[in-house]
Amino acid sequence: MTVEQILTGRDNYSYLIYSEEAKEAALVDPGFSAADSLKRLSELGLDLTYIINTHHHADHTAANDSVKKLFSPQILAHELDAPKIKGGVDSTLQDGQILNIGEIEIKIIHTPGHTRGGICLLVDDKYLLTGDTLFIGDCGRVDLPDGSNREMFNTLARLKELPNDLIVYPGHDYGNKPFDTLGNQKLASKVLLASTLEEFCRIP
């Protein structure tokens, strides 16, 4: 089982989750251009089973259609964000749902705050792909049309309950490193250190 982080565009991250044994893969957030992700799929000889969008924003979803034309994967997103994704989706996701790529288990965690239907992906209890919910040292914006301070604070409180040894893989290269353990982020991230909603809302 492998998770590969792929920088796409200026600062977006896409992810390949793949099983070498099953020769299957999922592509998380193709971004505006999936050229590098498609190159890796070809190099590894993988069949693309799913495109998983962590939320509906175009910088994460714009290449969905071009990838689908090449591989015919199922496009998946949370049911609250799916209607806003250009080109639509093949199926919707819900909190707690499990997807499988060969022997790999991907658990869907609904994490509203940046968007109403934002999700994180817990991969084999080792990796946490956080989209625009949690960055290294910060969280996603809550001042966009369907963002919410309260929902984001509650989401982050839920993520803080997860094990410290999870590797956090964010949706953007905004921090001082491309990934980190959740335990380190609990000690260092201003948004995870906030203990009340009021304190969270005061963070610049």
N, C-alpha and C positions, 0 to 999 in steps of 0.2 A: 504494500500500500504506500502510495506516495502522494504528497501534496506539493505542487510546484507553484511558486509565486512568480508572476510574469508582469513586469512593468509595461503598461500600454499607454501611449500618449505621454503627456507631461508628468502626471503623478498618479494616475489610476493604476490599481492592481487588479489583474484577473488571476484566477486560480484554476489549475487543472488538478482534479482529484481522480486518480486512476489506479486500476489494478493491473499489474503486469501479467498476473496469472490469467485473469479473465479477458485481458485486452480490451477493457471497457474504461470509459472516462466520463466525467462530468466537467463542464466548463462553467465556472462561476463568474458572472459579470463580464461578458465579452468586451464591453466598453465601446468606444467609437470605432476602433479597428482591432480585429482579432487576428491579424496577420501572424504575429509571433506565436500565438496560441495554436493556430492552425499548422504552423511549421513544426511545432513540438509534437502535435498529434500525428503528423505524417512521419516524423523521425522515429517515433515510438511504435508506429503501426497500430494505433488505437482506434477503436470504434467509439464515436461520441454518442452516448445514450441520452444525456440531459444537458440542457442549458438551464442553469439556475440563476435567477435574478434576485439579488438581496433586497432590491427596492426598484421603484419605477423610473428613476431619473435617467435621462438619455445618456449621460456619460458612462452609465453601467449597462445600458440595454440596446444602444443604437445598432450594434453589429449583429443582433439576434437573427435578423432575417437573412443576412448574407451567409452566416454560418449554417443556418438551417437548410439553405439551398444545396450546400455541399454534403452535409452529413445526415440530414433528416432526424435530428434529435427531438425529443420532447422539450418544449420551452415551459418552464415552471416558475411560478411566483406566488407569493401569498395572495389569498383571495381578496384582500382589501386594496392591494396595489395592482393586481392583474388588469383591471379595466383601464388603467392609465398607461399601459405599455403599448407603444406603437407596434402594430402588427399582431397584437394579441398573444395569448399563451395557449398551450395545449391542455394544461391542467393546472389547478390551483392547489396551494399548500396550506396546511393548518398547523398550529402550534402542537408540538409533540409528534408530528408525523415522521415516519422513518422511510428513507430511501436507501436503496442498496446499489452499489457498483461492485459487481463480483462479491468478494468477501467483505467489502467495506460498508460500514453503517454510517449513514448521515442523518442526524436528528435535527429537525427544524425547531428553532426557538423563535417565537414571535417577539420582536423587539421594537415596538412602536416608539416614536419620539422624533426621529428625523423625518420619517413618513409613517402613515398609519399602518401600513402593511410591511414595514421593514422586518427582515429576519436575520438571524445569525445561524450558522451551520456548525454543529458539533460533530466532528469527524472522528469516529472510533475512540471517543473519549480522550483524544490526544491533541486535537487542533480545534481552534475556535475561529471560524471565518466570520468577521464582524461587519463586513460591508461598511456603511457609513454610520453605524451605531457607535462603535468604539474605535477610535484611532489610538496610536501610541501617544499617550500624554493628553488626550482630549477626546471629545465626542463629536458627533455630527451636528450640524446646525439645526436649531429648533425654531428659527424665525421664518422659515419658508411656509407656504400655504397650509400644509397638513402636518407641520411640526408642532411639538408641544413640550414645554418645560416639564410639566408634571409627568407626562408619559415617559419622557426620557429619564427623568430621575428614578421613576419606578422600574424602568427597564434596567438601568445600571445597578440598582439594588439587587435585582434578580441575578445579573451576571456576577456580582460580587459573591454570590453563594456557590459559584462553581469552583472546582479544584484549582489550587494555585499553580499546578504544573502544566496546565493547558497552555499551548502556544497560541498567542493572539496574532492572527493574520488580518490586518485591516484593509479597507477598500481604497485607501489613498496613502501615498508616501508623504505624510504630513509631520511625522515625528522625527526624533533624533536617531531612529533605527527602523529597519523595515518590519521587524516583528519583535515580540518580547513574550515572556511568560505572564500569565494573568497575575500571578503572585507579585511579581515586580511592579506591575501596573497598579495593583491595589495599594502599594506603598508610595508610588511616585506620581500617579495621575491625579491632577487637581479635580477632575470630575468624579473619580472614584473615592476620593478623600472627603468629598462633601457629605456630611451626615444628615442634613435636613434639606428639604426643598428650598427653603429660604436661602440657605447657604449656597446651594447649587445655582440659584437664580442670580446671585451676586457675582458669579465667576465671570471675568471679562472675556 
